[in-house]
């Protein structure tokens, strides 16, 4: 059994989609990041970085004590390896999936996160910051668009790289960056979105979603509180 500590946000969606695609037993435990749950000592014992998501595996492959994992890239690799799905074992194919997974972790995620923040959440407009992160988001979309020419999925076969990138690219409107100029990304997005496991993963905790733009408490807990 996997305990999945998550919330309705892109990084949470990445792992929510994966556990649904894998079809493994899990229990979802909401961590309301807009109310400050991520800052509690109990959650920090599981994820010292105080972000979502995190997992606790109560049946790790070494048959030892329950094992916790934080950081989405690490969680996705851990679960994919354990279940031997969505991450190839052949050296070249495996490396390609990991490259595009960590391209998302180090590129798409941070760029779109900052673009969304300055475009949608910041209390004052900072034109330089908005332009900077929207420009970088468009550049990364272009990289992915070129990668997808002649491919159904990022690394040919559907993998954790697709799940990770999809979860962030789906919020493109919140960053002010359209997909209109990226036809390959649009087509790929539709293929991923149509998967039943993806729909189920996105539906988890959907009813608890909070519009951060309308909540000062949420902004405080997300952007200003330092434990």
C-alpha positions, 0 to 999 in steps of 0.5 A: 500500500502506498500513502500518497500525500498530495493536493490538486496542483501540477506536481501533485497531479504528476504522481496522482496520474502515475498511481492511477496508470499503474493501478496499484493500491494507494491511499490519498492523503490531502495536504492542503497547501493553501491552508498550510498543511505542508508546514506541519511537523508531521508532514515535514517528517515525511517531506523535509522540503515541505512541498507536495507530493510525497509517498510512504511505501508500506511494502517496499521491495526490500521488505523493510520498514515503510519507506518515504520518498519526496520530490516528484522525479524521485517518486516517479522513478521509484514507482516506475522501477518498482512496478517495472512500467513506464520506464524502459530497462534498456540503457538508451531508452531509459536514459531518454525517458529520464532526460525528458523527465528531468527536463520537466523537473528542471525546466518546464516546472520552474519556468511555468511556475514562475510565469504563473506566479507573476502573471496570475498571483503576484500582488503587483505587476512586474513586467520584466518578470512576466516577460522573462518567464513567459519567454522561457515557457515559450522556448521550452514549448518549442523544444518539446514541439520539435521533439514530438515531430513524428512521435506520438509520445515524448520517447515514442512509448508512453512513459513517466516523461509524458505524465510529468510534462503533461501535468504542467503544460495543462496549466498553460492558460494560467501562465498567459502562454497559449499552445496555439503556436505549438501544434505537435504539443497540442496533438500530444496533449490530446493523446495524453488527456484522453487516457482514462488513467490520466482523467482519474488522476486529475479528478483526485482532490478536484473538489478541494481545489482552491482559487489562490487568486481569491484567498489571502490565506492561500497566498500567505501559506504558498508564497510567504510563509517560511515555516 
